[in-house]
Amino acid sequence: MTRPTIAGIRIVTLISLAAVCVGARLMGTNARGELLRLETTQTIPNQDAKPFDQALALADLRKTIAGQENKPAGEVFKNTQMLKAMPAGRLLKVMELGYAKSLGVNCTHCHVAGEWDKEDKPTKQITRDMAAMVATINNDQLKKIKNLKSPDPVINCTTCHRGQTKPALNLP
């Protein structure tokens, strides 16, 4: 009878652990078969909760601001800290097509649905800070780089995020 190897025991243990954790999935193993990451993917949903419908939420917001689309966002929406001078109707498009799409998320990544002015999620402030970083790069840093092909180079959220919440740090 052969004795199990330590690596073999680890794999069996990890598989057993994965089976115990409801909805867990193995994200990969290294060359020795050791677990690199275990991530739970299933939660028990609130029976009454409906999934967030971004298109519906944006349609509702557009109805709410009807007739005020060209007013500055700072006058139309509560707690607008950046892009205050942007027309309110355009701000919704920037949030939908700029921020949400660039990060591959919906409104609830930064906002509490229906309570858009709340500061409950740290991602809201992180976004503000990242927008300030982008402005610094575009307005100051890129202008100092000589010999760029574009006379007015710019970056945006998509430059790094490429449709994901975490910026792309490694090449495939």
Buried (B, 14 or more C-beta within 10 A) or exposed (E): EEEEEEBEEBBEEBEEEBEEBEEBEBEEBEEEEEBEEEEEEEEEEEEEEEEBEBEEBBEEBBEEBEEBBEBBBBEBBEEBEBBEEBBBBEBBEEBBEBBBBBBEBBBBBBBBBEEBEEEEBEBBEEBBEBBEEBEEBBEEEBEEEEEEEEEEEEEBBEEBBEEEEEEEEEEE
